[in-house]
Amino acid sequence: MWEAFISLKRRTYLEDNQERFRLYGNTLQYKVLGRRIIKTVDPKNIQTILARNFQDYSLANQRQGFLSILGHGIFTTDGQAWSDSRSMLRQNFKGIHERVEMFEPHITKIFNAIPTDGTIVDLQSLFCDLTLDTATEFLFGGSIDSLNMGTGGHREQSFALAFDYCMAQLGNDIRTGRPVWFPDQKLKRYTKVIHRFVDVYVHRALEVSDHSENNIEQKHPVFLHDLAKKTRDPIVLRSEALNILLAGRDTTASLLSNMWHTLANQPDICQKLRSEVDALGGHRPTIQQIKSMEYLRFFINESLRLYPVVPANIRTAVRDTILPVGGGPDGKSPVFVPRGTSVSYHPYALHRREDIFGPDAMEFKPERWKKLRPGWAYIPFNGGPRICLGQQLALAEASYTTIRLLQEFKTIEARGPREWREHLTLTCTSGVGVKVALGR
């Protein structure tokens, strides 16, 4: 636990974890406060946890800290409750990623927020505002417009601050093994801020659903309005909205930040991507054009490989079970997993295994994806029954945003540290920001 605290403070938690796997093997076990934990970066074990023996594991210990903030939603429930939640939400994501034109009004605001006189701008903060705006438009039917207001209005700013703190605190609690019952008054206070903010939109969705004459034709489907047709419980609506907001805002912002840190610091990669973007002739891309851009796909895959936005995850065995490999003197025998044992898997370390990705695994090389087919060794969006519902939406937003920025700005100059450093909340992003100067 102490080592974890030190690693988090030094911003080397992921790097230190990777080193332990290198020293001790791909599957190891240890104890935190008397609790037995197994860690693995073996693809066979990960496939077993997430797919083959899916029913043997639950969120359990991880879930408790989330419930007070996110409530019972798709990311915090197990069993039938999770299955019902996923079934209810699946339709809301069907085809939504194809409507890339919905991102354009927000991209225009990013253009206006970026100085072109050589002044340094941190794209990471703008990406956080962008994804908060697009996520709230999708969820609530109206963006909170944080990009247009700089730091946002008082209510919106308070929500963003509270949300960031709570997600960071929960992430650190999981990584250090801090007991969920340990008092944190600031966490409780910020939780109330988050709930009050979302409840305004929940009540509005219920009113719209109650009075058909107030139903205004929306340009795009509204998540909460559609969900209010399936349940009238305001707590369920709030919980599902917060669960999706977490994914829609934090993960996509992290992906964009990590991508643009690379573009700013590796001009050769930026030029190759720009050449592909220039082939569009300056026109806004359609989803079909985005899908046909091979180098862009390779570039995003490589970013998600080296900098997975969810770098580690954990499950708890609900019954006695086994992992197929990791035991015995040679590490090739099965491992007994008693009921109640926590099992964590680590995409960050997994994606950097040289025996899988080659001796150049630590290098950023999009071209490797021309032939690479890593299977369960590559899990940026999880896998199995709980694979991310919003995967295609996140990829579409990251792709569209990147294309439009490259079309608008012809020069990119890195003005911050070249070396990427981790910043962990529930997701992982650049700890040094994305400080650049852009020019038209």
C-alpha positions as CSV (number, residue, x, y, z in Angstrom):
1,M,0.0,0.0,0.0
2,W,2.8,2.4,0.9
3,E,4.6,1.7,-2.4
4,A,1.4,2.4,-4.2
5,F,1.0,5.8,-2.5
6,I,4.6,6.7,-3.4
7,S,4.2,5.6,-7.0
8,L,1.0,7.7,-7.4
9,K,2.8,10.7,-5.9
10,R,5.7,10.3,-8.3
11,R,3.3,9.6,-11.2
12,T,5.1,6.3,-11.9
13,Y,2.3,3.9,-10.7
14,L,1.8,2.3,-14.1
15,E,5.5,2.1,-14.8
16,D,6.3,0.5,-11.4
17,N,3.5,-2.0,-11.9
18,Q,5.0,-2.9,-15.3
19,E,8.4,-3.4,-13.7
20,R,6.9,-5.9,-11.1
21,F,5.5,-8.0,-13.9
22,R,8.9,-8.0,-15.6
23,L,10.6,-9.1,-12.4
24,Y,8.1,-11.7,-11.1
25,G,6.2,-13.0,-14.1
26,N,2.9,-12.4,-15.9
27,T,0.8,-13.5,-13.0
28,L,1.6,-12.8,-9.3
29,Q,-0.2,-12.5,-6.0
30,Y,0.2,-10.4,-2.9
31,K,-1.8,-9.1,0.1
32,V,-3.1,-5.6,1.0
33,L,-4.4,-5.3,4.5
34,G,-4.7,-9.0,4.7
35,R,-6.7,-9.2,1.4
36,R,-5.4,-11.6,-1.2
37,I,-5.0,-10.1,-4.7
38,I,-3.9,-11.8,-7.9
39,K,-2.5,-9.6,-10.7
40,T,-2.2,-10.8,-14.3
41,V,-1.2,-9.6,-17.7
42,D,-1.6,-13.0,-19.3
43,P,-4.1,-12.9,-22.3
44,K,-5.4,-16.4,-21.4
45,N,-6.2,-15.4,-17.9
46,I,-7.8,-12.1,-19.0
47,Q,-10.0,-13.9,-21.5
48,T,-11.1,-16.3,-18.7
49,I,-12.0,-13.5,-16.3
50,L,-13.8,-11.4,-18.9
51,A,-15.4,-14.0,-21.1
52,R,-15.0,-17.7,-20.5
53,N,-15.7,-17.7,-16.8
54,F,-17.5,-14.4,-16.7
55,Q,-20.1,-15.6,-14.2
56,D,-17.3,-16.5,-11.7
57,Y,-16.5,-12.8,-11.1
58,S,-18.2,-9.6,-10.0
59,L,-17.2,-6.0,-9.3
60,A,-17.7,-6.6,-5.6
61,N,-15.0,-4.6,-3.6
62,Q,-14.5,-2.1,-6.5
63,R,-18.3,-1.4,-6.6
64,Q,-18.8,-0.1,-3.1
65,G,-17.0,3.2,-3.6
66,F,-18.8,3.9,-6.8
67,L,-22.3,3.3,-5.6
68,S,-22.5,6.4,-3.5
69,I,-21.6,8.6,-6.5
70,L,-22.7,6.8,-9.6
71,G,-25.5,4.8,-8.2
72,H,-26.7,1.4,-9.6
73,G,-25.9,1.7,-13.3
74,I,-24.2,-0.2,-16.1
75,F,-20.7,0.2,-14.7
76,T,-21.5,-0.5,-11.0
77,T,-23.9,-3.5,-11.1
78,D,-23.6,-7.2,-11.6
79,G,-25.8,-10.1,-12.5
80,Q,-29.4,-9.5,-13.6
81,A,-29.3,-5.8,-12.6
82,W,-26.3,-5.3,-14.9
83,S,-28.0,-7.3,-17.7
84,D,-31.2,-5.3,-17.4
85,S,-29.2,-2.1,-17.5
86,R,-27.2,-3.0,-20.5
87,S,-30.3,-4.2,-22.4
88,M,-32.0,-0.9,-21.6
89,L,-29.1,1.2,-22.8
90,R,-28.0,-0.7,-25.9
91,Q,-30.6,0.8,-28.2
92,N,-29.5,4.3,-27.2
93,F,-26.0,3.7,-28.8
94,K,-27.2,2.0,-31.9
95,G,-25.9,4.0,-34.9
96,I,-25.2,7.2,-32.8
97,H,-21.6,7.2,-33.8
98,E,-22.5,7.6,-37.5
99,R,-23.9,11.1,-36.8
100,V,-20.5,12.8,-36.7
101,E,-22.0,16.1,-37.8
102,M,-23.3,16.5,-34.2
103,F,-19.7,17.2,-33.2
104,E,-19.2,20.1,-35.6
105,P,-20.7,22.9,-33.5
106,H,-18.5,22.0,-30.6
107,I,-15.4,21.7,-32.8
108,T,-16.1,25.3,-34.1
109,K,-15.9,26.5,-30.5
110,I,-12.6,24.8,-30.0
111,F,-11.3,26.6,-33.1
112,N,-12.4,29.9,-31.5
113,A,-10.7,29.0,-28.2
114,I,-7.3,28.3,-29.7
115,P,-5.0,31.3,-30.2
116,T,-3.0,31.5,-33.4
117,D,-0.4,34.1,-32.5
118,G,2.0,31.6,-31.0
119,T,0.5,31.7,-27.5
120,I,0.7,28.4,-25.6
121,V,-2.6,26.5,-25.2
122,D,-3.2,23.3,-23.3
123,L,-5.3,21.2,-25.6
124,Q,-6.0,18.7,-22.7
125,S,-8.2,21.2,-20.9
126,L,-10.1,22.0,-24.1
127,F,-10.6,18.3,-24.8
128,C,-12.1,17.9,-21.3
129,D,-14.5,20.8,-22.1
130,L,-15.3,19.4,-25.5
131,T,-16.2,15.9,-24.3
132,L,-18.2,17.3,-21.4
133,D,-20.2,19.4,-23.9
134,T,-20.8,16.6,-26.4
135,A,-21.6,14.1,-23.6
136,T,-24.2,16.4,-22.0
137,E,-25.8,17.2,-25.3
138,F,-26.1,13.5,-26.0
139,L,-27.3,12.7,-22.5
140,F,-29.5,15.7,-21.6
141,G,-30.5,17.3,-24.9
142,G,-28.5,20.4,-24.3
143,S,-24.8,21.0,-23.9
144,I,-23.6,22.8,-20.8
145,D,-21.5,24.8,-23.2
146,S,-18.3,24.9,-21.2
147,L,-16.2,25.6,-24.3
148,N,-18.2,28.8,-25.0
149,M,-17.8,30.1,-21.4
150,G,-14.1,29.5,-20.9
151,T,-14.2,28.1,-17.4
152,G,-18.0,27.7,-17.6
153,G,-20.7,29.1,-15.5
154,H,-20.6,28.7,-11.7
155,R,-23.0,25.7,-11.7
156,E,-21.2,24.0,-14.5
157,Q,-17.8,24.8,-13.1
158,S,-18.8,23.4,-9.7
159,F,-20.0,20.2,-11.3
160,A,-16.8,19.7,-13.4
161,L,-14.6,20.3,-10.3
162,A,-16.7,17.9,-8.2
163,F,-16.8,15.3,-10.9
164,D,-13.0,15.4,-11.4
165,Y,-12.3,15.2,-7.7
166,C,-14.6,12.2,-7.1
167,M,-13.3,10.2,-10.0
168,A,-9.7,10.8,-9.0
169,Q,-10.3,9.9,-5.4
170,L,-12.2,6.7,-6.3
171,G,-9.4,5.7,-8.7
172,N,-6.7,6.2,-6.1
173,D,-8.7,4.3,-3.5
174,I,-8.8,1.3,-5.7
175,R,-5.1,1.4,-6.5
176,T,-3.9,1.8,-3.0
177,G,-6.4,-0.5,-1.3
178,R,-7.8,2.3,0.9
179,P,-10.9,1.1,2.7
180,V,-14.1,2.4,1.1
181,W,-15.6,3.1,4.5
182,F,-12.7,5.5,5.4
183,P,-14.3,8.9,5.9
184,D,-13.9,11.6,3.2
185,Q,-16.1,14.6,3.9
186,K,-15.0,16.3,0.7
187,L,-16.1,13.3,-1.4
188,K,-19.5,13.4,0.3
189,R,-19.9,17.1,-0.3
190,Y,-18.9,16.9,-4.0
191,T,-21.2,13.9,-4.5
192,K,-24.2,16.1,-3.5
193,V,-23.0,18.7,-6.1
194,I,-22.9,16.1,-8.8
195,H,-26.3,14.7,-7.9
196,R,-28.0,18.1,-7.8
197,F,-26.6,19.0,-11.2
198,V,-27.8,15.9,-12.9
199,D,-31.2,15.8,-11.1
200,V,-32.2,19.1,-12.9
201,Y,-31.9,17.2,-16.3
202,V,-33.6,14.1,-14.9
203,H,-36.7,16.1,-13.8
204,R,-36.8,17.9,-17.1
205,A,-36.7,14.6,-19.0
206,L,-39.6,13.3,-16.8
207,E,-41.6,16.4,-17.5
208,V,-41.0,16.1,-21.3
209,S,-42.1,12.5,-21.1
210,D,-45.2,13.4,-19.1
211,H,-46.5,16.1,-21.4
212,S,-46.4,15.0,-25.0
213,E,-47.3,18.5,-26.2
214,N,-44.0,19.7,-24.9
215,N,-42.1,17.1,-26.9
216,I,-40.0,19.2,-29.3
217,E,-38.5,17.5,-32.3
218,Q,-34.8,17.0,-31.4
219,K,-32.0,17.2,-34.0
220,H,-30.5,14.1,-32.3
221,P,-31.9,11.5,-30.0
222,V,-31.7,12.5,-26.3
223,F,-30.5,9.8,-24.0
224,L,-32.5,10.8,-20.9
225,H,-35.7,11.4,-22.8
226,D,-35.5,8.0,-24.4
227,L,-34.6,6.4,-21.1
228,A,-37.6,8.1,-19.4
229,K,-39.9,6.1,-21.7
230,K,-38.5,2.9,-20.2
231,T,-38.3,3.9,-16.5
232,R,-39.9,6.6,-14.3
233,D,-37.5,6.1,-11.4
234,P,-35.5,9.4,-11.1
235,I,-32.7,7.6,-9.2
236,V,-32.3,5.0,-12.0
237,L,-32.2,7.8,-14.6
238,R,-29.6,9.8,-12.6
239,S,-27.5,6.7,-12.1
240,E,-27.5,5.6,-15.7
241,A,-26.8,9.2,-16.9
242,L,-23.8,9.5,-14.5
243,N,-22.4,6.1,-15.6
244,I,-22.6,7.1,-19.3
245,L,-21.2,10.6,-18.5
246,L,-18.2,9.1,-16.9
247,A,-17.4,7.1,-20.0
248,G,-18.4,9.7,-22.5
249,R,-16.4,12.5,-21.0
250,D,-13.3,11.1,-19.3
251,T,-12.3,8.3,-21.6
252,T,-12.6,10.3,-24.9
253,A,-10.9,13.3,-23.4
254,S,-8.0,11.0,-22.2
255,L,-7.8,9.4,-25.7
256,L,-7.6,12.8,-27.5
257,S,-5.0,14.1,-25.0
258,N,-2.8,11.1,-25.4
259,M,-3.1,11.2,-29.2
260,W,-2.3,14.9,-29.4
261,H,0.7,14.6,-27.1
262,T,2.1,12.2,-29.6
263,L,1.3,14.4,-32.6
264,A,2.9,17.4,-31.0
265,N,6.1,15.6,-30.2
266,Q,6.5,13.3,-33.2
267,P,6.4,15.4,-36.3
268,D,6.9,12.4,-38.7
269,I,3.8,10.7,-37.4
270,C,1.9,14.0,-37.6
271,Q,2.9,14.5,-41.2
272,K,1.8,11.0,-42.2
273,L,-1.6,11.6,-40.6
274,R,-1.9,15.0,-42.1
275,S,-1.3,13.6,-45.6
276,E,-4.2,11.3,-45.2
277,V,-6.4,14.1,-43.8
278,D,-5.4,16.4,-46.7
279,A,-6.8,13.8,-49.1
280,L,-10.3,14.9,-47.9
281,G,-9.7,18.2,-49.7
282,G,-10.7,20.3,-46.7
283,H,-14.2,18.8,-46.6
284,R,-15.7,17.7,-43.3
285,P,-15.4,13.9,-43.1
286,T,-18.3,11.5,-43.1
287,I,-18.3,8.4,-41.0
288,Q,-17.6,6.3,-44.1
289,Q,-14.6,8.4,-44.9
290,I,-13.3,8.1,-41.4
291,K,-13.6,4.3,-41.5
292,S,-11.6,4.2,-44.7
293,M,-8.6,6.2,-43.2
294,E,-6.1,3.4,-42.5
295,Y,-3.3,5.4,-41.0
296,L,-5.7,7.2,-38.7
297,R,-7.0,3.8,-37.5
298,F,-3.4,2.6,-36.9
299,F,-2.6,5.8,-35.1
300,I,-5.5,5.5,-32.7
301,N,-4.8,1.8,-32.1
302,E,-1.3,2.6,-31.2
303,S,-2.3,5.4,-28.9
304,L,-4.7,3.0,-27.1
305,R,-2.0,0.4,-26.9
306,L,0.7,2.5,-25.3
307,Y,-1.7,4.7,-23.3
308,P,-4.9,2.7,-22.6
309,V,-7.4,5.1,-21.1
310,V,-8.4,2.5,-18.5
311,P,-4.9,1.1,-17.6
312,A,-6.0,-1.4,-15.0
313,N,-9.2,-3.0,-13.8
314,I,-10.2,-5.5,-11.1
315,R,-12.8,-8.2,-10.4
316,T,-13.6,-10.4,-7.4
317,A,-14.3,-14.1,-7.5
318,V,-17.8,-14.9,-6.3
319,R,-17.0,-18.7,-6.2
320,D,-14.0,-20.9,-6.1
321,T,-12.5,-20.9,-9.6
322,I,-9.3,-21.1,-11.6
323,L,-7.1,-19.2,-13.9
324,P,-5.6,-21.4,-16.7
325,V,-2.0,-20.2,-16.4
326,G,0.4,-18.6,-14.0
327,G,0.9,-21.3,-11.4
328,G,3.6,-23.8,-10.7
329,P,7.4,-23.4,-11.0
330,D,7.3,-22.5,-14.7
331,G,4.1,-20.4,-14.5
332,K,2.3,-22.6,-16.9
333,S,0.0,-24.5,-14.5
334,P,-3.5,-23.4,-13.4
335,V,-4.0,-21.0,-10.5
336,F,-6.6,-21.7,-7.8
337,V,-8.7,-18.6,-7.1
338,P,-10.7,-18.9,-3.9
339,R,-14.0,-17.2,-3.5
340,G,-13.5,-13.5,-2.4
341,T,-10.1,-13.2,-4.1
342,S,-9.6,-10.0,-6.0
343,V,-8.1,-10.4,-9.5
344,S,-6.8,-7.4,-11.4
345,Y,-5.7,-7.2,-15.0
346,H,-3.5,-4.5,-16.4
347,P,-3.8,-3.3,-20.0
348,Y,-1.0,-0.8,-19.6
349,A,1.6,-3.5,-18.8
350,L,-0.1,-6.1,-21.1
351,H,0.1,-3.8,-24.1
352,R,3.8,-3.3,-23.6
353,R,4.9,-6.9,-23.4
354,E,7.8,-7.4,-25.8
355,D,7.1,-11.1,-26.3
356,I,3.7,-10.1,-27.8
357,F,4.3,-6.7,-29.5
358,G,8.0,-7.1,-30.3
359,P,11.3,-5.7,-29.0
360,D,10.1,-2.3,-30.0
361,A,7.0,-2.5,-27.9
362,M,7.9,0.7,-26.0
363,E,8.0,2.7,-29.2
364,F,5.1,4.5,-30.8
365,K,4.8,2.8,-34.3
366,P,1.3,3.0,-35.9
367,E,2.6,0.9,-38.9
368,R,2.8,-2.2,-36.6
369,W,-1.0,-2.5,-37.0
370,K,-0.7,-3.4,-40.7
371,K,-0.1,-7.0,-39.7
372,L,-0.7,-7.1,-35.9
373,R,-3.6,-9.2,-34.7
374,P,-3.1,-9.4,-30.9
375,G,-6.5,-10.8,-29.8
376,W,-6.9,-10.8,-26.1
377,A,-3.5,-9.2,-25.7
378,Y,-5.2,-5.9,-26.7
379,I,-8.2,-4.8,-24.6
380,P,-8.5,-1.0,-24.7
381,F,-12.3,-1.2,-24.4
382,N,-12.4,-4.3,-22.1
383,G,-13.8,-7.5,-23.6
384,G,-16.5,-10.1,-23.2
385,P,-20.1,-9.4,-22.2
386,R,-19.0,-6.1,-20.5
387,I,-17.2,-4.7,-23.6
388,C,-17.7,-0.9,-23.8
389,L,-21.1,0.0,-25.3
390,G,-19.8,3.4,-26.4
391,Q,-16.6,2.2,-28.1
392,Q,-17.7,3.3,-31.6
393,L,-18.9,6.7,-30.4
394,A,-15.6,7.4,-28.6
395,L,-13.6,6.4,-31.7
396,A,-15.8,8.5,-33.9
397,E,-15.5,11.6,-31.7
398,A,-11.7,11.2,-31.4
399,S,-11.3,10.7,-35.1
400,Y,-13.6,13.6,-36.2
401,T,-12.0,16.0,-33.7
402,T,-8.5,15.1,-34.8
403,I,-9.3,15.4,-38.5
404,R,-11.0,18.8,-38.1
405,L,-8.1,20.2,-36.0
406,L,-5.6,19.1,-38.6
407,Q,-7.7,20.7,-41.3
408,E,-8.0,24.0,-39.4
409,F,-4.4,24.3,-38.1
410,K,-1.4,23.8,-40.4
411,T,1.4,24.0,-37.8
412,I,1.8,22.3,-34.4
413,E,4.7,23.2,-32.1
414,A,5.2,21.3,-28.8
415,R,5.6,23.8,-26.0
416,G,5.6,21.4,-23.0
417,P,7.6,18.4,-21.8
418,R,8.3,15.9,-24.5
419,E,8.2,12.9,-22.1
420,W,4.7,11.6,-21.4
421,R,3.8,11.2,-17.7
422,E,0.8,9.5,-16.3
423,H,-2.1,11.3,-14.6
424,L,-4.6,8.8,-13.1
425,T,-8.2,9.3,-12.1
426,L,-10.4,6.5,-13.1
427,T,-8.8,6.9,-16.5
428,C,-5.3,7.7,-17.6
429,T,-4.2,10.8,-19.4
430,S,-1.1,13.0,-19.9
431,G,0.3,14.3,-16.6
432,V,2.1,17.1,-18.4
433,G,-0.9,18.2,-20.4
434,V,-0.8,18.9,-24.1
435,K,0.8,22.3,-24.3
436,V,1.2,23.5,-27.9
437,A,1.2,26.5,-30.2
438,L,-1.0,26.1,-33.3
439,G,-1.0,28.1,-36.5
440,R,-3.3,28.5,-39.4
